[in-house]
């Protein structure tokens, strides 16, 4: 079997394209004698005459044309791989799989996804909306590249966690509510109000109840729901008032819900989670960068209702 080198094949291909050793030298950015030497070694290794010499031109033999067809197929494959490598480096091909808790999936994640897709149109994107614990399971099993969750304890060595943002719960009121003109809402303002509670198994529910209990304020606790956007929809329909995380509240503000600062501060944190034993791809990092950028914009546009960002 012939022991050809890649450089010899490059020289053969360049001569086939240009027809002269000087032309091939220009293509390969080497000297003409270097091309002549590579071509001579190539023909000796193959054991077949590839060119007939006519003055300064090299005329390919029929055998050269047969071999050149095989070379071109190989070079097309190499160039395809090189382009694929460039596209990977520029995040133009591949896939990104994101799992998210419902709270940020109503508007925020879709907006970030749109911006990401505009920047990386060839990347396929998958979004799975699940509870925080289910998102953690998907990320821990490496089925998903990135998860967006609330700050609940996740004692799993398969998950790497980092904070995305920290804000505070806000008070949401139906359109035209008697408290709509107040600059902020306190527990005493909500004495006797029909209150939409979050599910009893959620830790944030206990924090909210503790604040009202400490203030000695009684509410009408007739309705509860698991999801922040369900609470917002109930408030919009006039079923009561509630305290929810700000990203969902700000979406429903556009639909008519009144959003107010609530005192005392009840912190709410959004976290990112990643598979612990998997290197973050450039696409994942790009998506996270876009999320952080959009949260900064939200902080500005919300006039303080989305209170703070973690850097």
NUKOLVEX-236912 format. One record per residue (C-alpha): residue in three letters; x, y negated, z. Coordinates in steps of 0.25 Angstrom, whole numbers, padded with zeros to 4 digits, always signed. Example, Ala and Ser with C-alpha at 12.3 -4.5 7.8 and 13.67 -1.06 7.14 Angstrom:
REM residues 2
ALA+0049+0018+0031;SER+0055+0004+0029;
This chain:
REM residues 311
UNK+0000+0000+0000;UNK+0005-0014-0004;UNK+0010-0022+0008;UNK+0005-0036+0003;UNK+0006-0048+0012;UNK-0005-0059+0013;UNK+0005-0069+0007;UNK+0008-0061-0005;UNK-0007-0059-0008;UNK-0009-0074-0006;UNK+0002-0077-0016;UNK-0004-0067-0026;UNK-0018-0074-0024;UNK-0012-0088-0026;UNK-0005-0084-0039;UNK-0018-0078-0044;UNK-0025-0091-0041;UNK-0014-0100-0047;UNK-0007-0092-0058;UNK+0007-0097-0054;UNK+0016-0095-0042;UNK+0017-0110-0041;UNK+0002-0111-0040;UNK+0002-0100-0029;UNK+0013-0107-0021;UNK+0004-0120-0021;UNK-0008-0112-0016;UNK+0000-0105-0005;UNK+0008-0117-0001;UNK+0021-0109-0003;UNK+0033-0110-0013;UNK+0032-0104-0027;UNK+0044-0094-0024;UNK+0036-0089-0012;UNK+0024-0086-0020;UNK+0033-0079-0031;UNK+0039-0070-0020;UNK+0026-0067-0013;UNK+0020-0063-0027;UNK+0032-0055-0030;UNK+0031-0047-0017;UNK+0016-0046-0019;UNK+0018-0039-0033;UNK+0029-0030-0028;UNK+0020-0026-0016;UNK+0008-0023-0025;UNK+0016-0016-0035;UNK+0008-0022-0047;UNK+0011-0033-0056;UNK+0001-0044-0053;UNK+0006-0055-0062;UNK+0012-0057-0076;UNK+0022-0069-0077;UNK+0020-0078-0088;UNK+0029-0090-0087;UNK+0024-0097-0074;UNK+0011-0091-0073;UNK+0007-0077-0067;UNK-0003-0069-0074;UNK-0011-0060-0066;UNK-0011-0045-0070;UNK-0024-0037-0070;UNK-0020-0031-0057;UNK-0018-0045-0051;UNK-0032-0049-0054;UNK-0037-0036-0047;UNK-0029-0038-0035;UNK-0033-0053-0035;UNK-0047-0049-0034;UNK-0045-0041-0021;UNK-0036-0053-0016;UNK-0047-0063-0018;UNK-0057-0054-0011;UNK-0048-0054+0001;UNK-0045-0068+0001;UNK-0060-0072+0000;UNK-0062-0064+0013;UNK-0050-0070+0020;UNK-0055-0084+0016;UNK-0069-0080+0021;UNK-0063-0076+0034;UNK-0055-0089+0035;UNK-0068-0098+0032;UNK-0075-0090+0043;UNK-0064-0092+0053;UNK-0064-0107+0049;UNK-0080-0107+0051;UNK-0078-0100+0065;UNK-0068-0110+0069;UNK-0078-0121+0065;UNK-0090-0114+0071;UNK-0096-0112+0058;UNK-0100-0098+0058;UNK-0104-0088+0069;UNK-0115-0088+0079;UNK-0118-0094+0092;UNK-0128-0087+0102;UNK-0134-0096+0113;UNK-0143-0092+0125;UNK-0150-0103+0132;UNK-0160-0105+0144;UNK-0173-0111+0139;UNK-0171-0124+0146;UNK-0161-0129+0135;UNK-0166-0121+0123;UNK-0179-0130+0121;UNK-0171-0142+0114;UNK-0157-0143+0119;UNK-0151-0130+0114;UNK-0158-0131+0101;UNK-0153-0145+0098;UNK-0138-0140+0101;UNK-0141-0128+0092;UNK-0145-0137+0081;UNK-0132-0146+0083;UNK-0124-0133+0083;UNK-0130-0128+0071;UNK-0128-0141+0063;UNK-0113-0140+0067;UNK-0111-0125+0064;UNK-0122-0122+0054;UNK-0116-0108+0051;UNK-0117-0103+0065;UNK-0129-0094+0069;UNK-0135-0098+0082;UNK-0144-0090+0092;UNK-0151-0096+0104;UNK-0157-0087+0114;UNK-0166-0094+0125;UNK-0167-0086+0138;UNK-0167-0088+0153;UNK-0154-0091+0159;UNK-0151-0077+0164;UNK-0155-0071+0151;UNK-0145-0081+0144;UNK-0134-0077+0154;UNK-0137-0062+0150;UNK-0136-0065+0135;UNK-0123-0073+0137;UNK-0117-0063+0147;UNK-0119-0052+0136;UNK-0112-0060+0126;UNK-0124-0060+0117;UNK-0124-0076+0117;UNK-0112-0085+0117;UNK-0118-0096+0126;UNK-0129-0098+0136;UNK-0136-0110+0142;UNK-0142-0108+0155;UNK-0146-0115+0168;UNK-0136-0114+0180;UNK-0141-0101+0187;UNK-0131-0092+0193;UNK-0125-0082+0183;UNK-0116-0072+0190;UNK-0111-0065+0177;UNK-0096-0063+0174;UNK-0100-0062+0159;UNK-0105-0077+0159;UNK-0096-0089+0158;UNK-0104-0102+0163;UNK-0101-0117+0161;UNK-0110-0128+0165;UNK-0117-0136+0153;UNK-0124-0147+0160;UNK-0130-0151+0174;UNK-0142-0160+0175;UNK-0154-0161+0184;UNK-0169-0157+0184;UNK-0178-0167+0179;UNK-0193-0169+0182;UNK-0203-0168+0171;UNK-0217-0174+0171;UNK-0229-0174+0161;UNK-0231-0186+0152;UNK-0237-0197+0159;UNK-0234-0192+0173;UNK-0236-0201+0185;UNK-0221-0200+0188;UNK-0216-0203+0174;UNK-0212-0217+0177;UNK-0202-0213+0188;UNK-0187-0214+0186;UNK-0185-0201+0193;UNK-0194-0190+0200;UNK-0192-0186+0215;UNK-0199-0174+0222;UNK-0208-0183+0229;UNK-0213-0188+0216;UNK-0218-0174+0212;UNK-0226-0172+0225;UNK-0239-0164+0221;UNK-0235-0163+0207;UNK-0238-0151+0199;UNK-0224-0145+0197;UNK-0219-0136+0186;UNK-0209-0127+0193;UNK-0199-0118+0186;UNK-0199-0103+0189;UNK-0197-0099+0203;UNK-0185-0090+0200;UNK-0177-0102+0194;UNK-0167-0108+0204;UNK-0170-0122+0199;UNK-0185-0120+0204;UNK-0179-0118+0219;UNK-0171-0131+0217;UNK-0183-0139+0213;UNK-0192-0133+0224;UNK-0181-0136+0234;UNK-0181-0151+0230;UNK-0196-0153+0232;UNK-0196-0145+0245;UNK-0185-0153+0251;UNK-0193-0166+0247;UNK-0206-0160+0253;UNK-0213-0162+0240;UNK-0225-0152+0236;UNK-0228-0150+0221;UNK-0239-0142+0214;UNK-0231-0129+0210;UNK-0242-0123+0201;UNK-0233-0120+0188;UNK-0220-0114+0186;UNK-0212-0110+0174;UNK-0198-0104+0170;UNK-0194-0113+0160;UNK-0190-0128+0160;UNK-0197-0131+0146;UNK-0210-0124+0151;UNK-0210-0133+0163;UNK-0208-0145+0154;UNK-0219-0140+0145;UNK-0229-0139+0157;UNK-0225-0153+0162;UNK-0228-0158+0148;UNK-0241-0152+0148;UNK-0244-0159+0161;UNK-0243-0147+0171;UNK-0234-0154+0181;UNK-0220-0159+0183;UNK-0207-0151+0184;UNK-0192-0152+0186;UNK-0184-0146+0175;UNK-0170-0146+0168;UNK-0168-0158+0160;UNK-0165-0153+0146;UNK-0178-0146+0145;UNK-0185-0158+0151;UNK-0179-0168+0141;UNK-0184-0160+0130;UNK-0198-0161+0135;UNK-0196-0175+0138;UNK-0197-0177+0123;UNK-0211-0170+0123;UNK-0217-0179+0134;UNK-0212-0174+0147;UNK-0207-0184+0157;UNK-0193-0181+0162;UNK-0188-0188+0175;UNK-0176-0187+0184;UNK-0178-0179+0197;UNK-0172-0182+0210;UNK-0166-0176+0218;UNK-0157-0170+0207;UNK-0159-0155+0204;UNK-0147-0150+0196;UNK-0148-0141+0184;UNK-0137-0135+0176;UNK-0136-0130+0162;UNK-0125-0119+0160;UNK-0118-0113+0148;UNK-0114-0098+0149;UNK-0105-0090+0140;UNK-0101-0075+0139;UNK-0089-0075+0149;UNK-0081-0065+0140;UNK-0083-0071+0127;UNK-0075-0083+0121;UNK-0084-0095+0118;UNK-0084-0097+0103;UNK-0082-0111+0096;UNK-0097-0111+0093;UNK-0101-0109+0107;UNK-0092-0120+0112;UNK-0098-0129+0101;UNK-0112-0126+0105;UNK-0108-0129+0120;UNK-0102-0142+0115;UNK-0114-0146+0108;UNK-0123-0143+0120;UNK-0114-0152+0129;UNK-0115-0163+0119;UNK-0130-0162+0118;UNK-0131-0162+0133;UNK-0123-0175+0134;UNK-0133-0181+0124;UNK-0145-0176+0132;UNK-0139-0183+0145;UNK-0138-0196+0137;UNK-0152-0195+0131;UNK-0159-0190+0143;UNK-0156-0203+0151;UNK-0151-0195+0163;UNK-0162-0184+0163;UNK-0151-0174+0159;UNK-0142-0179+0170;UNK-0128-0173+0168;UNK-0119-0165+0160;UNK-0108-0156+0165;UNK-0095-0158+0156;
